[in-house]
Amino acid sequence: MCSVSGIFSFSGKRPNIKKLHKMNISMSHRGPDAQGIWNNDKVALAHNRLSIFDLSKNGDQPMKSQSQKKIIVFNGEIYNWVELKNRIPNIRWKSKSDTEVLVEAYDKYGLKFFDYLNGIFSFAIYDLKKKEILVARDRLGVKPLYWTISNQQFIFSSEIKGILAYGAKKELCRKTLKDFLNNGLIDHSKNTLFKNIYQLEPGHFLRIKANGEIFKKKYWNLKNIVNENSENFRNKSKEFLLNIYQDLLNDSLRLELRSDVEIGTALSSGFDSSMLTYMIKKKINDFNTFTYGFNTNTDETYYAKKFSKSLNLKNYSIKLEENDLDNYLSKVISSQEAPVTSIRVLAMHKMYETVKKNKIKVILEGQGGDELGAGYEYYYAPLFLDILKSSNNYLDSFKKVQNILKKYKSINSENKYERLFNSLMYVLRPGIATQDGVPFVNHDVFHKSFLNLKNDYSIKHEFNSSVQSMQLIDIEKIILPRGLRFVDKASMASSVETRVPLLDHRLTEFSLSIPNNLKISENETRFFMKSFLKNKKDKEFSNKFLKQKKTIVDPQKNWLRKDKKRFVKDLLNSSEFYNDYEIFDKRKLLKEYSNFKNDKNYQTSFHIFQYVNTIMFLKNFFN
């Protein structure tokens, strides 16, 4: 993992190297091992390196191809670089790095090389002959890339702060902020909270010609792939599909465990990280696990320590204290360059500081399991919709739904129908509620001019299956985009690379394509993932730890209501933000907070944390 930045001029003026130096320095935390700059009269490229493969200077960047026709700056990892290297003939390899393989693959195959890449990446490759530049981002957007146009120059960077260091105009994008506050959406489109500074969407590339013409293309279309795969999988047996999943997951781990430095895992008490840690232990005897938690009765560090001990692994656990909110919130938002949605992100930052102290450079995370396995509770609502749509005999369909509800133990009998209804509303209009189906938007707190902003963004259901549609929405629009940003910027703030084996693009394509009865069956979500372990007869692991699975229960609501009420109220009282930005109605906002603080029956604190984050974000970047 590293940082990339660059200036590509189509004005006839030479790129400003002093500005590029400032861009590179602003992201030195992403790559403390080496720095490099290359430039000519057309382009200037900069790189900060976090050495993972080939720790020698041979892996330093910017790096030229053997033909001297291409030059690359690259952030990320190409996991299958060994296999890809073997299919490129007649190269005198000078390093054992994936960067060299990547630039040579482009030199040989051109844009076709995207089909061969398995990894997480954002990169820029300049063609010295054609005098054009290609910038690209990995299929799921694990690695970020931002860009803007300024003074007839294309400016790009791994973080927004790099573009700001260049001197780009800093202006709030109120429409993007409305998407966040009104719909809970962030990282869902090319727009950022900074007007005219864009993120390159996952699975896309830009090609900028010498005259400044920009061509954008989506090189990976998950929807089309799933449509094709679903037809192919329709009549396959459960055993056949479970074997495919087993093979894909094992191969993903085989590739992602490649490293010339020590690795560890981020371990919660949840299924995904526990499964990964368990499987990695079978391949690597000794590594460390890292966990974050809180000082609560339901803190999960106890389960992570117990699980690690059972595998003879050392666990490092950190706990976020209520006073950390004062110390970490501003720092975290500066790193994230946008609001965050939970205090868990603050705990994650603190955990990665511990990872760095232990000199671990690579961490494997269980990110993506809920989205790929339809693991959230609200997936029962789209499942019921699919059951009702699947038959003309509505009586039989309702009986099937009723039988599932009777057996479903996660929701107690008093509120299961209310929660199901909330989940159904979330499915019909994604973004208006939390993941457990609790509505959070109160339009009364917003300034009239803010409410009147045109909302031209909508989320569509792309498949006939409601389950598949919600999975795609969660992966491309709502949960995964912001989750991947949280992890990338939390880890890279401490110079740590994060890998996400469950989000191998082959696993993603497979998991969305299989029938519903493999995703939710026998009243279990992620059925195919858990069945995979049972098929391997890992009963001790399954019985001892999966049944004790604890989801992260954080004290956010209590902190905002009680322990940190003075901190929250002082922030919400920051009067300069109300007149300058016309986002909130101050009186109504404070009234909403008072209602939340005094009413113990409030089901969510999501919106209160939104308000706190938004004001802190404005304070950090626009004050």
N, C-alpha and C positions, 0 to 999 in steps of 0.2 A: 504494500500500500504506500501511496506517495501523494504528492500534489503535482498538478500540471497547471500551467498558465501560458498565455501567449497573446501576441499582437500580430494581426495579419492586415497589412495596409494595402488598400486599393486606391489611395489618393495620390500616389507618386512620392509621398513623403516617407522617409525612413522611420521605422518604429523607434519609439523613445525607450532606450535601454534603462535609463534611470527609473522610469515608471515600472518597467518589468521587474527590476530589482525589488522595488517596494512591494509589488504583487507577490513575489516569491517569498520575501521575508515574512509577509503577513500570514503565511501558511507553513512556516518552518516546523510547527508541531506535527505536521503530517508526515514529515520525512527528515528526521534529524541526522541521518547517516551520511548523506552527501548532497551537494547542491550543484546544479549545472545550468548554464545558459548558452544558447547558440543563436546567432542572428546573421542576417544579410540585409540587403536594402529593401526586402519585401516582407520578411517575417522575423519575429523574435520569439523563441521558445524557452521556457524555464521549467525546472524540475527540482523538487525536494524528494530525496529517496529514503524510504524505509526498507532496508535490505532484508529480503526473505529468501530469494534464490540467488545463488552465486554471490557471496558476500564480498567478492573482490571488486576492484575498480572496473573490471571488464563489464560489469552490469550497470555502470553509471549511465545516466541520460543527461541530455538528449543523445540519441543513438542513431547512427546512419546505417542503412542497408549496405550489403556488400557491393551492390551496383553503384552506390553513391547517389542514387536517384531519389531516395526517400529518407526522411528523418522523422523520428518519433519521440514524443513524450507520452508516458503511459502511467496510469494509476490503476492498480488492481492486480489480479492474478489470472493467468490463463492456465487452468488446472490441467488441461490435456496437452501441455506444451511438448512433452516428451513424444507423444504419439504424432503430433503435428510436425514436429521436427523431422521425424523419420520419413515423412512423405514429401519433403522438400529436398530435391537432389542438388548436387553440384554447388554446395555452399561450404566455404571454409569457416566453420563456426569459431568465433573468438571468445565465446562465453558459454556458461551453462545457465542462462537466464531466459525467462519466458518473453522478455521484451524483444530480444533479438529474433526469436521465432515469430513473434507477432509482426514485426516490420518486414521480415523476409516473406511471410505468408501473404501479406498485402502486395509486396513487390511481384510475387509469382501469380497470385490468383485474382488480384483486384478485389472488387466488391463481393465476389463469390466467397471470399475468405470468411465472411460472417457465418456461413453455414457450418464451418469447421470449428468454430470457437466454442469452448466450454469454459466459462469463467465469469468473473465479475470485473468490469473494466469501464474506464472512460479514458479516451486517448485522442491525440491529434497527430496526424501524419501529413507532413508537407511534401508535396511532389515538386522537386527542384526543376524538373524539365517542363511540366505543365504550369508551374507557378500557381498551384491551387492547393487548398488544404481540406482535409477530411477530419471531422470530429465525430465521435460516436460514443454511445453509452450502452451498457449491457442490457440484456433482454428485460430484466425485472427492475432495473434501476437501483441496484445495490450501491454502485458508486456514482457520486453526483458529478454534474458538469453544468456550469452556468455560463451565459454569454450575453453580450450586448453589442450594439453598433454605436460607435462614437467617433466623430470627426473622420468619417470614411475609413474606419478601421473596425475589424472584427476582433473583439476582445473576449477571451474565454478564460475560465478558471475553475478549480475544483471547489472553491467556496466563494460565496458572494463577497466576503471581505477582500478577496483578491481583486475583484472588479472595482470595489470602492477604493482600494489602495491605488489603483490606476488613476482615479480621479473622476470616475463616472458620476453623473448627477444623482443625488440621493433624494428620492421622492417616494412617498408612501403610495402604494396601489390600494386604494380604498375598496375597489371591487373585490380584490382577492381577500382582503380582510373581512368583507361582508360574507363571502363564501365560508370563511372560518367561523365567524360568530353566529351566522344565521343558519348554516347547514352543517357545521362541524367538519368542513372540507378544507384540507390544506395539503399541498404537494400533489394535487389531483390534476393539474393542467400545466401548461408551459409557463404560466404566470407565477411570479413570486410576489412577496409583499413589497418589493421594490419596483416601482414603475419602470418599464423598459429594460429591466434585467430579467432574463428568462432562464428557466432550466431546460436542458435538452431532455425530451421525454424518453422514458425507458424504451429500448428496442428501436431507437431511431438513429439516423446519422444525418449530418449536414455536410454538404460539399460546397465550398465557397470558391468561386472562380477568381481569376486575376482581376477582373473588372468589377468584382463585388457582388455578382449574381449569386444568390443562395438557393440551393436545391435541398429540400428535406424529404427523407423517405423513411417509412416504417419497414424495417427489414425482418421483423418477427411479429406475426399476427396470431396471438394466442387464440382468439375467437375462431379463426378459420381452421387452425390445427385441431382444436377441440371438436369442432363440427365433424371433421373428417375422422378423427379417432373414435368418436362416439359411435359412429356407424360400424366401424370395424370391431368394436368391443361388445356390441349389443348382444351377440349370441355366444360369447366366450364364457367358459365355466369360471366359477369363483376361484378354483384352484389355479387355473391358468393365469388369471389376472394377479392373484396374490404372489405367484412365482415371479411375474414380471416386476412387480413392485420390489420384491426382495432383491432381485438382480440389479435393478436401477439404484436402489439405496446403497447397496454394497459397493457398486461402482462409483457412485458419488463420493462415498467416504474414501475409497481407494485413491481417487484423484485429489480430494481436498486435504488429505493427511500428508501430502507431499510438502516438505518444507526443509530448509537448511537451518532452521532455528527451532527452538523449543515451542511446543504448543500447549494449550490448556482448553478447558471448556467453561462456558458460562452455565451454571447449574442452578435451576430453580427446583421447586418440589413438583413441578408439572411434568406431564408425560413426555413432551418432545425432547427437552434437554436431558431428562433421565434416560430415555431410550438411546439418544446419541452417545451419552457418556458411557453407558453400558456396552454399546457396540464398539466404541473406540477402545475401550479397555481390552477387548478381545484381540485388537490389532496392535496396540501399544501398551506396554506393561505399566509404565510409570508416567504420570502427568498430574497436574494440579487442577482442581476445580475451584470456581469463584462464584460467590453467591451474594446477592444483596437482600436486605430485609429491613424491618422496622421494629421498634420496641412495642410490640403488641402481643396479645395472647395467641394470635393466629399467625405469628411470624413463621416464615417457611425455612429459615436458616437451620432450624433443628432437624428438619427432614433431609435437607441437603447434606448436612454433616453426617447424619446417620447413614444415608445412602452412600456417600463417599467412603465412609469407614468400611462398609460392607464390601467395597471393591478394593480396599487397601490403597485408597487415594487420599491425598491431603487436600482438605478444603479450607479456603480462605473466605470468611464471611465478614461483610461490613453491614452496619446498621445506620440508616439515616435517622438522625435525631430531629426533633421539631425545630431546634435552633439552627439546623443546617439550612432551613428554608431561607433565612436571612442571608446566609453566606453563599449559598449555591445558586439561588434562583437567577440572579443577575448574571453570574458567570456562565450558567448553563444556557441561558437565552442568547448570550453573546456567541457562544460556541455553536448553538443550533441555528442562529440567524433567523429565528422565527419562534412563535410561541410553542410551548409544549402542552400536552393534554393531561399530564398526570405527574404527581410527585415521584412516581417510579422512575422517570427519566433522570431526575436529580440523583436518585440512588444508583442508577446505572453509571452515571458519570463518576460517582464516588467509588464504585466498584472497580472501574477501569483504572483509576488512580492506583488502586492496590495491585492490579495486574502489572502496571508499569513498574511499581516498586519491587516486584518480584522478578523483574527482567524477562517477562514473557512477552513475545512479540505477536503471537498468533493465538486467537481465541475462536473456537467453534461455538456458534450459537444455534439454538433450536427455533429460530425465527421462521414463521410461515406454516407451521403445522396445523394451526386452527383454520387457516384459510384454505389449505389444500385438503384437509380432512373434514371440512364442514364441522369444525369442532366447537363453535360457539353455540350457546343455548338457543339463540334465536333461529338457528338453522332448522329447528323443528317446524317453524311457521312455513317456510318455503317447501319443506318436505310435505306438509299437509296439503298445500296448494297443488303440488305435483300429483299427490294421490287422488285428489278430487278431480283433477284434469285428465287423469289417465283412464277413466272408465265412464261409460254412459250410464252405468248403474250407480247412481249417487248414493243409494241406501247402503250398498256394499262398501263404497268409498268412505262414507261417514263411519261405518262400523270399524273399518281399519284404523281410522284416525282415533276413534274412541278407545280402541284396544291399546293403542300406543300410549295414549294419555293415562290410562289406568295403570299401566306398567311403569310409566316414567316416574322415577323416584326423586329426581333432582329438584322438582318444584313441589312445595307442599300443597296440600289440597285446598288451603284457604285462598291462595292467590294465583294458582296455576292458570286459570282462564284469563285473569287480568294481564298477567305477564305474556301469555300467548297472544292476546289482542295487541298489546304494545309491540310485540315482536312482529306481528303482521303489519302494523302500521309502518314499522321500520323497513320492512321488505317492500311495501308499496311505495314508500317515499324514503329512500335511503338517506341517512345523514341527519334526520330530525330527532333522533333519539340516541341514547347510549347503547352499548353492545347488549345490555340486558333489557333493551326495549323501553327505557324510561325517557320520556320527552324532556328536553333541557332548555329549549329556546323560549325566552320571554321577550317578545318584541317591544314591550313597553319601555325597556331600559335604553333603547336606542334613540339617538337623535333623529328628528324627522328627515333631515337631509340625507342621513345615512340609510334610512329605510327606503328612501326614494331612489337610491341607486339602482339602475337597471340590472336585473339578475338574468344574465343570458346563458347561464350554465345549467345544464340538466344532465341527469344520469339515466341511462336507458337500460332496460332489461334486454340483453342480447340473445338469449336462448329461449327455446320453448320451455325448458326446465327452469323453474324458479330457483332451485338449489344451485344449478350451474350459473345462473345469472347473478345470484348473490355472491358466489365465489369469485366470479370475474370482477364484480364491483369492488369487493373487499381487496382483491389483489391489485387492481389497476387504479382505483379511485379513493378509497376511504382508509382502510386500516393499514395495509402493507406499505404504501408510499411513505406515510409519516413514520411508521415503525422503522423502516429501513434508514430514514434520515436520522432518527433518534440514535440508532445503534452506530451508524457510520461516524457521526460527529462526536458521540460520546467516546467511542474507542479511539478515534484519530486525535482527539484533544489530548490523549495520553500516549500517542505514538504507538498504537496497537492496531493490528489488522484483525478484522472480524470476518469469518467465513460462515456461510449459511447453507450447509449441505442439503437440507430439506428443500431448498429453493433451486436446486439443479434444474435447469429448464426442462430436462426430460421428465423429471419427477412431477414438475408443475403441469406439463401437458398431459401426462398420464392421470394424475389425480383428479383433474377436472373432467376427464373424459369417461371415467368408469361410471357404472350405474349407481343410482342413489342407494340401493340396498347394500352396497359395499362401503358407503360413506356413513350411513346411519342405519344400524341394524341391531336387533336384540337390545334396543333401548340404549345403545352406546353410539356416541359420535366417534369419528375417526376409526370406524370399525376395521377397515382394511389395514391400518397401521398396527392396531393392537392384535389383530388376527395373525399378522405376519410374525409377531413375537411368539404367539401361542403355537404357530405351525413349526417354529424352530425349537419347540419344547423347552423354552426358557421359563418354565412354570414358577420357579423360585422367585425370579425377578418380577414376573407379572403379579403373582399373588401377594408378594411381600410389599411391593412399592406402588404398583398401579392402583390398588384398592385404597391406598393411603394418600392418593394424590390430593394435594392441596393447591388451590389456586391462590394467586397473590391477593391477599386482603391488606390494603394499605390504610393508614390512618388519615388520609387526606381530608375526609369530611370532618372528623373531629378536630384536626389541626386548624382548618379554616374557620370552624365554628367556635372553638374554645381557645386552644393553646396559642394560636397565632392570630387571634382576632385583632389585636392592636396593630400588628404588621399589615394585615389585610386592609383594615380601615384607613390607616395612614396612606397606603398606596392608592386606594380608591378615592381618597380625598385630594389627590394631587390635582389641584384645580387647573393648572396650566394646560392639561391635556384635553379638557372639556371644550375650552374656547378655541384652541388651535386646530383641533381635528374634527370636531363635530361628529363624534362617533357615539358617545353615550349621553343620555340625559342624566346629569349628576344626581339630582334629587331622587329620581326613580331608581337609579342604580343603587344608591345607598339604602333606599327602602327595600329593594329586593334582597340586599345582603342582610339587612336587619331581619327580614322575614325568614331567611335561611338560618340565621344564627339562633333565632328564638323558637323555631318550629322543628322539633326533633323528628317529625314525620317526613321531612324533605327527603326524597328518595335518592337524590344525586347532588354532588358538588361540582359536577363537570362544568357548568356554566359559570360558577363563581371563580373557578380556577382559570377559565377562559378570560374573564375580566381582568384578574390579577396579572396573568401572563401578557395580555395585550398592552396594558399600561406599562409594565416593565419593559416590554419590547420597544414601545415608543420612546421610553425614557433612555434606553441604551443606544438606540440607533438614530433617533430624530430630535432629541432634545438639544 
